[in-house]
Amino acid sequence: MEIYNSAGLLNKKVSSYKENGMMVGFVPTMGALHKGHLSLLDYCISENDISVTSIFVNPTQFNDPDDLKKYPRNLDRDLDLLSQNKCDIAFCPDEKEIYPEPDTRVFDLGMLGDTMEALHRPGHFNGVAQVVTRLFDIVDPDRVYFGIKDFQQVAIVRKVVRDLGYKISIVVCPIVREKDGLAMSSRNVLLDPVQRMIATSISKMLFEAQSLAPVKTVEWIKNHVISVLNCQPQMKVEYFEIVDEDTLMPVNDFRKPAVGCIAVKLGKVRLIDNIYFSL
């Protein structure tokens, strides 16, 4: 595996591969890699000639400086995992490499940027748009791989790609869960043993909500999930919305496929998850 810190050198290397007709796949990450990330890499390797994975904790998408400070980092371990899993290129830039000058761009995210995560993390998705466009310009991939756990983020990245005319295919991959159902996340390592056990109630309630869809209303299911989770120790639901999978607008029934998206604070750790509803 080759490791690059320089955007210019990486771009030249990838360009040489593409000039020879090779397809380049890209997995953008913020490190603290787990099996969910590695599953994205597996898809990337299987569908492309060259696989690139970036490790960069992007400061512009954190509206809480304390959250940025606490975000788990272990670059040596991450690089070992990428090498063991046959990644071709790891891109590990510092902040000045991604943002040589302050990024003042403001993106029009439309309705996608006015709901759920956006209401609780002001500026977050503008920061996501800033970093993914910088990475796309540097790596120039043919395909980019994202996990569906970050459902709203995927919708926004797709919009940015369309709006700016990038010739990139966005490949969305399934949620990878622990054996007890908890969605894999880099933030899971911040949970203490008691919180880790409590956290399983999130996916349990989502699966219960899915099973209730044929017999209960959207409003009843939302209230039920929020009520049960808010009774768990240290847990507070920030939102649970059942939305149209394309517009992210709330739905009133299950006549069309919908997605239940949830964000929960467990102590000081923020966790997200989602589940599909399709009758």
C-alpha positions in Angstrom: 0.0 0.0 0.0 1.2 3.5 -0.9 0.7 6.3 1.6 0.4 9.9 0.5 0.2 13.1 2.5 0.5 15.5 -0.5 -2.6 16.3 -2.5 -0.5 17.2 -5.5 1.5 14.0 -5.5 -1.6 11.9 -5.0 -3.4 13.6 -7.9 -0.5 12.9 -10.2 -0.4 9.3 -9.2 -4.1 8.8 -9.7 -4.0 10.6 -13.0 -1.3 8.2 -14.3 -3.6 5.2 -13.5 -6.6 6.8 -15.2 -4.5 7.7 -18.3 -3.9 3.9 -18.6 -7.7 3.3 -18.5 -7.9 2.1 -14.9 -11.0 2.7 -12.8 -10.4 4.4 -9.5 -12.6 3.9 -6.5 -12.6 6.1 -3.4 -13.6 5.6 0.3 -13.5 8.9 2.2 -13.2 8.4 6.0 -12.4 10.3 9.2 -10.4 7.3 10.5 -11.0 5.3 13.6 -11.8 2.5 11.1 -14.1 -0.4 11.9 -15.7 -3.2 9.9 -18.2 -0.8 8.4 -15.4 1.2 6.8 -13.7 -2.0 5.7 -16.9 -3.3 4.1 -16.9 -0.1 1.9 -13.3 -0.8 1.0 -14.3 -4.4 0.0 -17.0 -3.0 -2.3 -14.5 -0.5 -3.7 -11.8 -3.1 -4.4 -14.3 -5.5 -6.0 -15.5 -2.9 -8.5 -12.4 -0.9 -9.4 -8.8 -1.3 -10.5 -7.4 1.0 -7.9 -8.7 1.7 -4.4 -8.0 4.9 -2.5 -9.0 5.6 1.1 -8.6 8.9 2.8 -8.2 9.5 6.5 -9.0 13.1 7.5 -10.9 14.5 10.4 -12.6 17.5 8.8 -12.9 20.4 11.2 -15.4 22.4 9.1 -18.2 19.8 9.7 -18.0 20.0 13.5 -20.2 22.7 15.0 -19.1 21.6 18.5 -15.3 22.1 19.1 -15.4 19.7 22.0 -16.8 17.0 19.7 -13.9 17.6 17.3 -11.4 17.4 20.1 -12.9 14.1 21.4 -13.2 12.4 18.0 -11.2 9.1 18.1 -7.9 9.1 16.2 -5.5 6.2 15.7 -3.6 6.7 12.4 -1.1 3.8 12.8 -3.9 1.3 13.5 -6.0 2.6 10.6 -3.1 2.3 8.2 -2.4 -1.3 9.4 -6.1 -2.2 8.8 -6.0 -0.6 5.3 -2.8 -2.5 4.4 -4.2 -5.8 5.7 -7.4 -5.3 3.7 -5.4 -4.7 0.5 -6.1 -1.0 0.0 -3.9 0.4 -2.8 -3.5 4.0 -1.7 -4.0 5.7 1.7 -4.4 9.5 1.6 -3.6 11.1 5.0 -3.4 14.9 4.6 -3.2 17.5 7.2 -5.6 20.4 7.4 -3.4 22.8 5.4 -3.3 20.2 2.5 -7.1 20.2 2.3 -7.6 23.8 3.1 -4.6 25.8 1.9 -6.8 28.9 2.6 -10.0 29.1 4.7 -12.9 27.6 2.8 -15.6 30.2 2.7 -17.8 28.4 0.1 -21.5 28.2 1.0 -23.5 25.5 -0.7 -27.2 25.6 -1.6 -28.4 22.3 -0.1 -32.1 23.1 -0.5 -34.6 21.2 1.6 -32.1 18.4 2.3 -30.1 20.9 4.4 -33.1 22.1 6.4 -34.1 19.0 8.4 -33.0 16.4 10.9 -29.2 16.5 11.3 -29.0 20.1 9.9 -31.3 21.4 12.7 -29.1 19.9 15.4 -25.7 20.5 13.8 -25.7 24.0 12.2 -23.1 24.2 9.4 -22.4 20.5 9.5 -23.5 19.7 6.0 -21.9 22.7 4.5 -18.6 21.4 6.0 -19.3 18.0 4.5 -19.9 19.6 1.1 -16.6 21.5 1.5 -14.5 18.5 2.3 -16.0 16.1 -0.2 -15.6 18.5 -3.1 -12.0 19.1 -2.1 -11.4 15.4 -1.9 -13.1 14.7 -5.2 -11.0 17.3 -6.9 -7.8 15.8 -5.4 -8.6 12.1 -5.9 -10.7 12.4 -9.1 -12.4 9.1 -8.5 -14.8 7.2 -10.8 -16.8 5.8 -7.9 -17.1 6.9 -4.3 -18.4 4.6 -1.5 -20.6 5.8 1.4 -22.4 3.9 4.1 -26.2 4.3 4.3 -26.0 4.8 8.0 -25.3 8.5 7.2 -28.5 8.6 5.2 -28.9 12.4 5.0 -25.3 12.9 4.2 -25.5 10.5 1.3 -28.5 12.5 -0.1 -26.6 15.8 0.3 -23.5 14.4 -1.4 -25.6 13.2 -4.3 -27.1 16.7 -4.7 -23.7 18.3 -4.6 -22.4 15.9 -7.2 -25.4 16.6 -9.5 -25.3 20.4 -8.9 -21.5 20.7 -9.6 -21.5 18.3 -12.5 -19.0 15.8 -11.1 -18.7 12.7 -13.3 -18.7 10.4 -10.3 -20.9 7.5 -9.3 -22.0 7.5 -5.7 -22.2 3.9 -4.4 -24.3 3.4 -1.3 -23.5 0.4 0.9 -25.6 -1.3 3.7 -25.2 -0.6 7.4 -22.9 -3.0 9.1 -24.1 -3.9 12.6 -22.5 -5.5 15.6 -23.9 -8.9 16.6 -26.2 -7.3 19.1 -27.6 -4.9 16.4 -25.8 -1.7 17.2 -24.8 0.1 14.0 -21.0 0.3 13.7 -19.6 3.8 14.3 -16.3 5.3 15.2 -18.0 6.9 18.1 -18.9 3.6 19.7 -15.5 3.4 21.2 -16.4 6.4 23.3 -19.1 4.5 25.1 -18.4 3.0 28.5 -19.5 -0.6 29.1 -22.9 0.3 30.6 -23.6 2.8 27.8 -22.5 0.3 25.2 -25.2 -2.1 26.5 -27.9 0.6 26.6 -27.0 1.6 23.1 -28.4 -1.6 21.7 -31.9 -0.3 22.5 -31.6 2.1 19.5 -31.6 -0.6 16.8 -34.0 -2.8 18.8 -36.6 0.0 18.7 -35.9 0.7 15.0 -36.6 -3.0 14.1 -39.7 -2.9 16.3 -40.9 0.2 14.5 -40.4 -1.6 11.2 -42.5 -4.6 12.3 -45.3 -2.2 13.5 -45.6 -0.3 10.2 -48.3 -2.6 8.8 -50.6 -2.0 11.8 -49.7 1.4 13.3 -49.7 5.0 12.1 -46.5 6.9 11.4 -47.3 9.3 14.3 -47.9 6.4 16.8 -44.6 4.7 15.8 -42.6 7.9 16.2 -44.1 8.7 19.6 -43.6 5.1 20.7 -39.9 4.9 19.7 -39.1 8.3 21.3 -40.9 7.5 24.5 -39.3 4.1 25.0 -35.8 5.4 24.3 -36.1 8.4 26.5 -36.9 6.1 29.4 -33.4 4.5 29.0 -30.7 5.7 31.4 -28.5 8.5 30.1 -30.4 8.5 26.8 -32.1 11.4 25.0 -33.6 11.3 21.5 -32.7 14.4 19.5 -35.0 13.4 16.7 -36.8 10.4 15.2 -38.3 11.2 11.8 -39.9 8.9 9.2 -39.2 10.6 5.8 -39.4 10.2 2.1 -36.3 8.5 0.9 -35.7 11.1 -1.9 -36.9 14.5 -0.4 -36.3 13.7 3.3 -39.6 15.3 4.0 -41.8 13.7 6.7 -44.4 11.2 5.5 -47.9 10.6 6.9 -48.2 7.0 5.9 -46.3 4.0 4.5 -47.8 3.9 1.0 -44.4 4.7 -0.4 -41.0 3.5 0.8 -39.8 5.6 3.7 -36.8 5.8 6.0 -36.8 6.1 9.8 -33.8 8.3 10.8 -32.8 8.7 14.4 -30.2 10.6 16.4 -29.7 9.9 20.1 -27.4 11.4 22.8 -26.2 8.7 25.2 -24.3 10.5 27.9 -22.0 12.8 25.9 -21.9 10.5 22.8 -24.1 11.1 19.8 -25.3 8.1 17.8 -27.3 7.9 14.6 -29.0 5.1 12.8 -31.8 4.4 10.3 -34.1 1.8 8.9 -36.2 1.3 5.8 -40.0 1.0 5.8 -41.5 -0.7 2.8 -44.9 -2.4 2.9 
